């Protein structure tokens, strides 16, 4: 925890997530990278978001680990991607 008893600023996480998903808003996923090359399934979208968000969190808050990302297409139609913990490094 930091001096304000925070593990990670939730507003910073929100900004990261917004930046990651913003290119997909109000457009055709098939025309938006990387889904102009990859089938834009909910599973692929969840994997993409997980990879991008995990990398960005590692940059701004290295002690934070992203556990999972859930993308919902429709009621009861959800894809969940679990993010494995990195292997512990040995000295």
C-alpha positions in Angstrom: 0.0 0.0 0.0 1.1 3.5 -0.7 1.1 6.4 1.8 -2.7 6.9 1.3 -3.3 3.1 1.9 -4.0 2.5 -1.8 -2.7 -0.5 -3.7 -3.6 1.1 -7.0 -5.5 4.2 -8.0 -8.9 3.0 -9.3 -9.2 6.2 -11.4 -5.9 5.4 -13.1 -7.2 1.9 -13.8 -10.4 3.3 -15.2 -8.4 5.6 -17.5 -6.3 2.7 -18.7 -9.3 0.6 -19.4 -11.1 3.5 -21.2 -8.0 4.0 -23.5 -7.9 0.3 -24.3 -11.6 0.0 -25.2 -12.2 3.4 -26.7 -11.0 2.4 -30.2 -13.8 -0.2 -30.3 -16.7 2.2 -29.5 -19.2 3.1 -32.1 -17.4 1.3 -34.9 -17.1 -2.0 -36.6 -14.7 -4.4 -34.7 -13.8 -6.0 -38.0 -12.3 -2.7 -39.2 -10.4 -2.0 -35.9 -7.0 -3.4 -35.2 -6.2 -6.1 -34.1 -9.7 -7.4 -35.1 -9.1 -6.4 -38.7 -6.9 -9.6 -38.6 -8.4 -11.6 -35.7 -12.0 -12.8 -35.5 -13.6 -10.4 -33.0 -15.2 -12.9 -30.6 -15.9 -12.0 -27.0 -13.1 -14.4 -26.1 -10.6 -12.6 -28.3 -11.8 -9.2 -27.1 -11.4 -10.3 -23.5 -7.9 -11.7 -24.2 -6.9 -8.5 -25.9 -8.1 -6.3 -23.0 -6.4 -8.6 -20.5 -3.1 -8.5 -22.3 -3.2 -4.7 -22.7 -4.4 -3.9 -19.2 -2.0 -6.3 -17.6 0.9 -4.8 -19.4 -0.1 -1.2 -18.5 -0.8 -2.1 -14.9 2.7 -3.7 -14.8 4.1 -0.4 -15.9 2.3 1.9 -13.5 1.7 -0.5 -10.5 4.1 -3.4 -10.7 2.8 -4.9 -7.4 -0.8 -5.2 -8.9 -1.8 -8.4 -10.7 -4.8 -8.4 -13.0 -6.9 -11.5 -12.1 -9.4 -11.7 -14.9 -11.4 -9.8 -17.6 -15.0 -10.5 -18.4 -16.7 -9.4 -21.7 -20.5 -9.8 -22.0 -22.0 -9.9 -25.4 -25.6 -10.4 -24.3 -27.4 -11.6 -21.1 -25.9 -14.9 -20.1 -23.3 -14.8 -22.9 -20.0 -14.0 -21.3 -16.4 -14.7 -21.9 -13.9 -14.7 -19.0 -10.2 -14.7 -19.4 -8.1 -15.5 -16.3 -4.6 -14.0 -16.2 -2.0 -16.3 -14.8 0.4 -14.9 -12.2 3.9 -14.4 -13.4 6.4 -17.0 -12.2 8.3 -15.8 -9.2 11.8 -14.8 -10.1 14.7 -16.3 -8.1 17.7 -14.3 -7.2 
